Amino acid sequence: MDRKKKRIHLSKENEKVFREILTEVCKNSRFLSSSQFMQHGSTSVFRHSVAVAYVSFYIAEKYRIRVNCHALIRGALLHDYFLYDWHEKDDSHKWHGFYHAGKALQNAMEDFELSEIEKETIRRHMFPLNPIPPCCREAWIVTLADKICSGGETVEGFREKFEEIRNPL
């Protein structure tokens, strides 16, 4: 079955803004190390975080939502900045879904000076699993984009596993 992925694209101007902020975050932190940890399916934490940031910025652009673009992108890039493999059999990872936002915020605060919007975005992105809802547009957008990206990555991971089972060597 041929599945065509729907491609989303930022405007040329916003693509440039996105790449500049991504470069700044990569140069000034441990962010690149997140590529060694898996997130959902076969997607690394790095790829997931970049996807969430891109989709967040796309949502804001497409629906003309007034946001602080810098804070939106940085908050989205750092929302899963927990820097460990949550799939390891370790009691400290048992409640990852509930606690990783706090760990991501702690790590981000060690590496960056964060605005209140960025802190809010990182802290609240797991709503409704974490029951306190976001208080700003940027955090709501990242929360939504995270669910969109996570869902797609998880389904793609299941599809890949199914194909492995269905089509053995």
N, C-alpha and C positions, 0 to 999 in steps of 0.2 A: 504494500500500500504506500503510495506517495503522499507524504504529509508536507504541505508547504507551511513554513513558519511565517507568520505575519511579522513583517519588519517595521520597527518604529524608528523614526529619525528626528533628531532635533534640527532646528534651523542651523544654518552655517555659523551664525554668530554665537548661538548657545552651545553648539558643539565645541567651539573654541574655548568658551568659558568652562565647560565641563572638563575638557582635557587639561586646562591650566590648573584647575583645582585638584584634579586627580594626580597630576604630576607633583604638585606641592605636597599633597598628603603622602605620596609614595617616597619622596625625597627626605621628608622630615620625621619619619616614624618607623615603626616595625610593621607597617601595613603590608608590605610585600611578603612578609613571613606567613601571612594568613593563607597564602597559596598552597602551603604544605598541609593544611587541614581540610578535610572534606566537610561539606555542609549537608546538602541534600542530593541523593543519587550519586552521580559522578561529578558534581559541581563543587569546586573548592569554595571556601569561605571568601577568598579574594574575588573570584568571578561572581559569586552571589552578591557580594557587597557592591561591586561595580554595577551589576545589573540593577540592583535596587536603587542606586543613586541615579542611574540613567533613566529608569522608568519613572522615578519620582520627578525628575526635572522635566521629563516629557509630559507627565500629567499636568504639572503646573503650567507649562507652555501651552499645551493643547487647549486647556480649559481656562486659560488666562487668569490663573489664580495668583493674586499678589502675594509673593513670598520673598524672603531674603534668600536669594539664589545661592550665595556662598554658604550660608548656614544650612540650607536644605541639602546641598550636595555633600558637604562635610559630615553632617549628621547622618546622612544615609550611608556614606562610605564607612563610617565608624560604628554603625549600629550593632554590628556583630564582631567587634574588636576584642574578643575574649581571649584569643591566642592560645587555644589548647584544642586537642582532639576530643570532642565530646562523645565520640563513639567508643572510646577506650572503656574497658570494663573497670570502672573506678567509682567508688561510692560518691566522690565529690562531683561526679557528672550525672548522678542519678536524677537530679532535679534541674538539669540544664535549662529546660524551657522556662522555668520560673526565675532562675538566678543569673543567667548569662548577661542580661542587660546591665545589671549592676557591675559585673566584672568588666564588660566592655566599656562602661563609663569610667571606671577606675583606671583602666589602661589608657584610655583616650586622654584623661586628665593628666596622666604622667607624661604623655608625649606632646600634648597641645594645650594652648590656652583656648578654652572653649567659651563660646557665647552661651547665654541662657537657652536660646533656641536649640543649639546643638546638644546641650545637656538634656533638655527635655525630649528631644528626638531620640537620643540613644536610650534614655531611661524608660520611655513609655512605648517603644515600638512593639512590645509583645502584648499589647492590649488586644483582646480581652483576657488572655491567659493571666497576665498581671492585671488586676482589676481597676487600677487607677487610670482613667483615660488621658490621652494627650490634651494639652491646653493650648496648642498653637497649630496653625495651618500646616506648617512644615512637618511637625510630628505626625499629624493625621495622614498626610500624603505619604510619608515614609512607611507608616504602619500599613496602609493599603498596598503600596508597591511591594513591601516585604511579603505580604500574603499572596499577591499575584505571582511573584517570582518563585517563592517557596513551593507553591502549588504546582507550577509548571515544571520545576526541577524535580520534584518528587514523582510526578506522573511520568516524566521522561525517564527517571531511574527505574520505575516499575516496567516501563515499556522495554528498556534495554535488557532488564533481567528476563522478561518474558521472551524476547527474541533469542537470548542465549539458550533458554530451555527449549524453545521451539525449533531452533536451527543448530543442533549440535554439529560439531566438526564431523 
